[in-house]
Amino acid sequence: MKEFGNICDLHLYEDEEHGFFNYGRNSGIAFKDTMEKSYNFLKKLNYKIKKP
């Protein structure tokens, strides 16, 4: 990927089950975290988006 100029940011959530980041699970903590990380990633790529 890097050879072609692509960027990949990985964030691990150890001991979490599939769908742990879905809205409404665990008071939405993981949902908010993944949304914030997604926003920051797109911002780093100069996408013009509104903050959630």
VMD Tcl script that builds the backbone (N, CA, C; Angstrom):
set m [mol new atoms 156]
animate dup $m
set s [atomselect $m all]
$s set {name element resname resid chain x y z} {
  {N N MET 1 A 0.818 -1.194 0.000}
  {CA C MET 1 A 0.000 0.000 0.000}
  {C C MET 1 A 0.862 1.259 0.000}
  {N N LYS 2 A 1.870 1.275 0.840}
  {CA C LYS 2 A 2.715 2.470 0.940}
  {C C LYS 2 A 3.397 2.779 -0.382}
  {N N GLU 3 A 3.742 1.741 -1.126}
  {CA C GLU 3 A 4.402 1.926 -2.421}
  {C C GLU 3 A 3.547 2.759 -3.369}
  {N N PHE 4 A 2.225 2.660 -3.220}
  {CA C PHE 4 A 1.308 3.397 -4.080}
  {C C PHE 4 A 0.774 4.666 -3.415}
  {N N GLY 5 A 1.348 5.035 -2.276}
  {CA C GLY 5 A 0.971 6.277 -1.609}
  {C C GLY 5 A -0.271 6.189 -0.747}
  {N N ASN 6 A -0.728 4.990 -0.441}
  {CA C ASN 6 A -1.916 4.822 0.400}
  {C C ASN 6 A -1.554 4.904 1.872}
  {N N ILE 7 A -2.517 5.294 2.665}
  {CA C ILE 7 A -2.331 5.412 4.105}
  {C C ILE 7 A -3.309 4.472 4.796}
  {N N CYS 8 A -2.844 3.809 5.835}
  {CA C CYS 8 A -3.699 2.925 6.615}
  {C C CYS 8 A -3.373 3.122 8.092}
  {N N ASP 9 A -4.357 3.537 8.858}
  {CA C ASP 9 A -4.197 3.655 10.307}
  {C C ASP 9 A -5.012 2.545 10.952}
  {N N LEU 10 A -4.383 1.759 11.790}
  {CA C LEU 10 A -5.077 0.679 12.486}
  {C C LEU 10 A -5.153 0.994 13.973}
  {N N HIS 11 A -6.308 0.741 14.535}
  {CA C HIS 11 A -6.517 0.917 15.969}
  {C C HIS 11 A -7.097 -0.386 16.499}
  {N N LEU 12 A -6.415 -0.992 17.426}
  {CA C LEU 12 A -6.841 -2.271 17.975}
  {C C LEU 12 A -7.690 -2.072 19.224}
  {N N TYR 13 A -8.714 -2.893 19.331}
  {CA C TYR 13 A -9.577 -2.912 20.503}
  {C C TYR 13 A -9.563 -4.344 21.023}
  {N N GLU 14 A -8.589 -4.625 21.874}
  {CA C GLU 14 A -8.411 -5.988 22.363}
  {C C GLU 14 A -9.588 -6.420 23.230}
  {N N ASP 15 A -9.905 -7.699 23.133}
  {CA C ASP 15 A -10.960 -8.346 23.929}
  {C C ASP 15 A -12.360 -7.825 23.628}
  {N N GLU 16 A -12.556 -7.204 22.491}
  {CA C GLU 16 A -13.888 -6.736 22.106}
  {C C GLU 16 A -14.521 -7.727 21.129}
  {N N GLU 17 A -15.840 -7.835 21.178}
  {CA C GLU 17 A -16.578 -8.728 20.293}
  {C C GLU 17 A -16.958 -8.009 19.004}
  {N N HIS 18 A -17.346 -8.796 18.019}
  {CA C HIS 18 A -17.781 -8.253 16.735}
  {C C HIS 18 A -18.921 -7.250 16.964}
  {N N GLY 19 A -18.830 -6.120 16.306}
  {CA C GLY 19 A -19.877 -5.105 16.402}
  {C C GLY 19 A -19.828 -4.275 17.676}
  {N N PHE 20 A -18.728 -4.350 18.398}
  {CA C PHE 20 A -18.618 -3.640 19.678}
  {C C PHE 20 A -18.790 -2.138 19.527}
  {N N PHE 21 A -18.534 -1.614 18.328}
  {CA C PHE 21 A -18.584 -0.167 18.103}
  {C C PHE 21 A -19.945 0.301 17.609}
  {N N ASN 22 A -20.911 -0.586 17.540}
  {CA C ASN 22 A -22.238 -0.196 17.070}
  {C C ASN 22 A -22.875 0.807 18.031}
  {N N TYR 23 A -23.610 1.739 17.461}
  {CA C TYR 23 A -24.294 2.758 18.253}
  {C C TYR 23 A -25.225 2.076 19.258}
  {N N GLY 24 A -25.206 2.531 20.477}
  {CA C GLY 24 A -26.097 1.985 21.491}
  {C C GLY 24 A -25.475 0.912 22.362}
  {N N ARG 25 A -24.334 0.404 21.973}
  {CA C ARG 25 A -23.661 -0.600 22.799}
  {C C ARG 25 A -22.702 0.097 23.760}
  {N N ASN 26 A -22.661 -0.377 24.984}
  {CA C ASN 26 A -21.721 0.118 25.988}
  {C C ASN 26 A -21.774 1.647 26.112}
  {N N SER 27 A -22.964 2.171 26.168}
  {CA C SER 27 A -23.195 3.618 26.310}
  {C C SER 27 A -22.640 4.435 25.145}
  {N N GLY 28 A -22.337 3.780 24.025}
  {CA C GLY 28 A -21.855 4.482 22.841}
  {C C GLY 28 A -20.406 4.925 22.918}
  {N N ILE 29 A -19.673 4.450 23.912}
  {CA C ILE 29 A -18.279 4.876 24.092}
  {C C ILE 29 A -17.429 4.496 22.888}
  {N N ALA 30 A -17.490 3.233 22.466}
  {CA C ALA 30 A -16.682 2.774 21.331}
  {C C ALA 30 A -17.161 3.413 20.031}
  {N N PHE 31 A -18.474 3.630 19.900}
  {CA C PHE 31 A -19.011 4.285 18.706}
  {C C PHE 31 A -18.423 5.685 18.563}
  {N N LYS 32 A -18.466 6.442 19.641}
  {CA C LYS 32 A -17.924 7.805 19.618}
  {C C LYS 32 A -16.429 7.802 19.324}
  {N N ASP 33 A -15.717 6.838 19.888}
  {CA C ASP 33 A -14.278 6.741 19.667}
  {C C ASP 33 A -13.963 6.426 18.204}
  {N N THR 34 A -14.677 5.473 17.616}
  {CA C THR 34 A -14.407 5.126 16.216}
  {C C THR 34 A -14.813 6.261 15.280}
  {N N MET 35 A -15.883 6.978 15.605}
  {CA C MET 35 A -16.286 8.118 14.779}
  {C C MET 35 A -15.234 9.220 14.834}
  {N N GLU 36 A -14.714 9.484 16.017}
  {CA C GLU 36 A -13.682 10.511 16.189}
  {C C GLU 36 A -12.413 10.124 15.427}
  {N N LYS 37 A -12.019 8.869 15.517}
  {CA C LYS 37 A -10.823 8.407 14.807}
  {C C LYS 37 A -11.031 8.442 13.295}
  {N N SER 38 A -12.229 8.101 12.843}
  {CA C SER 38 A -12.531 8.174 11.409}
  {C C SER 38 A -12.476 9.615 10.920}
  {N N TYR 39 A -13.069 10.523 11.691}
  {CA C TYR 39 A -13.049 11.946 11.350}
  {C C TYR 39 A -11.615 12.461 11.253}
  {N N ASN 40 A -10.791 12.121 12.245}
  {CA C ASN 40 A -9.400 12.584 12.256}
  {C C ASN 40 A -8.608 12.021 11.084}
  {N N PHE 41 A -8.878 10.785 10.710}
  {CA C PHE 41 A -8.197 10.176 9.568}
  {C C PHE 41 A -8.554 10.910 8.275}
  {N N LEU 42 A -9.835 11.164 8.062}
  {CA C LEU 42 A -10.263 11.862 6.847}
  {C C LEU 42 A -9.756 13.302 6.831}
  {N N LYS 43 A -9.725 13.932 7.987}
  {CA C LYS 43 A -9.186 15.292 8.089}
  {C C LYS 43 A -7.707 15.309 7.706}
  {N N LYS 44 A -6.962 14.290 8.142}
  {CA C LYS 44 A -5.544 14.177 7.809}
  {C C LYS 44 A -5.347 14.064 6.295}
  {N N LEU 45 A -6.338 13.499 5.602}
  {CA C LEU 45 A -6.279 13.362 4.147}
  {C C LEU 45 A -6.857 14.575 3.425}
  {N N ASN 46 A -7.171 15.628 4.189}
  {CA C ASN 46 A -7.713 16.891 3.671}
  {C C ASN 46 A -9.120 16.774 3.095}
  {N N TYR 47 A -9.900 15.811 3.586}
  {CA C TYR 47 A -11.301 15.749 3.199}
  {C C TYR 47 A -12.038 16.867 3.911}
  {N N LYS 48 A -12.973 17.480 3.242}
  {CA C LYS 48 A -13.774 18.553 3.826}
  {C C LYS 48 A -15.059 17.934 4.369}
  {N N ILE 49 A -15.078 17.668 5.657}
  {CA C ILE 49 A -16.236 17.046 6.285}
  {C C ILE 49 A -16.595 17.806 7.550}
  {N N LYS 50 A -17.853 17.653 7.957}
  {CA C LYS 50 A -18.301 18.263 9.199}
  {C C LYS 50 A -18.027 17.295 10.338}
  {N N LYS 51 A -17.612 17.840 11.457}
  {CA C LYS 51 A -17.350 17.010 12.623}
  {C C LYS 51 A -18.671 16.447 13.142}
  {N N PRO 52 A -18.687 15.138 13.434}
  {CA C PRO 52 A -19.945 14.518 13.916}
  {C C PRO 52 A -20.346 15.024 15.286}
}
mol reanalyze $m
mol bondsrecalc $m
mol representation Tube
mol addrep $m
